[in-house]
Amino acid sequence: MELGRLQYLQALVTEFQATESAEAKEQVLANLANFAYDPRNYEHLRQLQVLDLFLDVLSERSDTLVEFAIGGLCNLCLDKTNKDYILEANGVEPIINCLSSANEETVMSAVTTLMYLTTPQSRQQTTALPVVECMLRFSLSASRRLSNLATVFLEDYCTPLQVEEARSLSKHTAVGIPLPRD
């Protein structure tokens, strides 16, 4: 079964890379993101460089592809080896960029991924001032899901000093990140 699993995942990666169809790319990426839920697939997905694939897709223009890629990363970063890989691959910045998406699912996955990626070593990056400002804005969102998640981020991952600094800065600046659509 394990060989079959690896071969199937390899076929998905190959199809994603070979197809010209946007719809097929979306379907394949959705499948890969779903397989990222299962810890039995982590080693295969690393071997097939799916983490790099997901990170690369974060810069695509397609909201749907980005949604599936950040969802896949969110699933994968629960694993310490995957988390370390994402951090070492400078994955935090493109994940932070997903916070400006108009797609609420993308934003929710990005916030959750930042939470999972926060370690003593990465905290400075995952809770940088612009991120904290963004979370303050999200905590005021009409979306209960987003508001609650942002509040958890602020309370559990940020220091009171960081939150206060972001509050005082956001009073004096216009942050240009739009809230996601519901």
N, C-alpha and C positions, 0 to 999 in steps of 0.2 A: 504493500500500500504506500509506503514512504516514497519509493521510486516513482510510483504513479502520481503521487502528489507533486513531487518536484517537476516531473515532466509536464503535468497539467499547468503548473504555475509558469514554467518556462514557455509553454505555448501561449499563455496569456501575454507575457512580456513581449514575446516575438510579434504577436498580433498587434499589440499596441504600437510597437515601433514600425511595423510594416504598413499598417492601414492608412489610407488617406481619408477615410470616412470619419467625420467629426462624431457622428452618432456611435460608430463602432468604438472609437477611442474612449468615449464617455462610458460605454457599457463595460469595456475591458477594465478601465480604471476603477469603476464601481466594484467590479468583481475582486480586483486586487485589494482594494480597501476593505472589503468584507473578509477576505482571507487573512487580513492583518489582525482581525479580532482574535484569532486562534493561536495561542502560544506554540502549538505544534508546527506552525508555519514560519515562525520567526527565523530559524536558521536558513530555511530555503529562501525566504524573501531577502535575507542578507546576501546569501550566495548569488542570487540573481540581480543584486544591486537595485532592488525595488525602493530602498530608502532614497537613493540618489534620484531615481525616477520621480518619486513623489516630490522631493525637494526641487527638482528641475521644473516640474509642472506648476509649482506655485507662482512662477513668473508668466504663465500663459495668460492669454486674453480671455479665454473661456471661463466664465464664472462656474460652470458646472464641473469642468476639469479641476479647477482650483478647489472647489468644495470637496470632491472625492479625494484629491491628493492630501489636503489637510486632515480629512477624516482618517485616511490611512495612516498618516504620521501620528495622529492622536492615538490610534489603536496600537501602533508599534512602540511608542515611547514609554509604555508601561514597563517594558523590558530594559534592564540596566544596560546591557550591551548596545541595544538600539538607541537608548537615551544618550549614552556616551558618544555613539557614532554621530548622531544628529548635532550634538553640541560641538564636536570636533570638526564637523563639516560646515561650521558657520551657519547652521540651520535656523538659529534664533531670529536673525534679521528678516529672512523671507516669511517666517511665521508671524512676526510682529506686523509685517506689511499686510497680512491677511486681516488684521483688525480694521482696516479701512474698507473692507468689502461691503457692498450693499446687501449681500446675501447673509441673512442671520445665521444659517447653519454653518457657513464658513467662519463667521466671527465666533460662534459658540465653540467650534472645534479649535480655533486658534487660541482662545482664552484657556480652554482646558489643556491644550498641548503645552502652553507656557507654564501652567501649574505643574504638570507632570515633569517638565524639563527643569524646574527650579531645584537647584542644589546649592549648597554653600558656595561652590565655585561659580555657578552660573547666575546666581541671584542678582548680581549687579546689572547683568544684561536683561534678564527676564522681567525685572522690576525697575527698569530705567524710568526716569522721570516722564518721558512722553507716554510710556505704557501706563503708568499710574494715572496720569491725566486722562487718558483714554478710558480707563476703568471707572474713574469718577463720573465721566459722562455716561458710560454704559449703565452705571448704577442708577441713573435717573431715567433710563429707557422705559417706554410704555410696555415693552415686552417683559413680562415677569421672569421668564427664563433667563434672559440676558441680564436684567437688573439683579436677580439673585446671584447669578454666577459671578458677575463683576463685584458684588458686595463680598462674596466669599473670597475672591482674589485679594481685595483690599484688606480684609480682616485677617486672612491667614498667611498671605505671602508678602505683605508690605508692612513696613514699620509705621507707627503713628507719625513719626517725623517725615517719612516719605509722603504720606497722604497729606499732611499739613502743607508741605512744600508744594505739592502738586495743586492743592486747593488755592494757595495764594498766587501761584503762577497763572492758573486758569482764570482768575479774576481779571488779570491784566492782559491776557492774550486771547486771540480768537483761534481756537483749535479747529483746523480745517477738515477733521475726519467726520464724515457724515454718519449718522446712526443707520444701522442696517434696516432694510425693509422688513416688515412683518410678514 
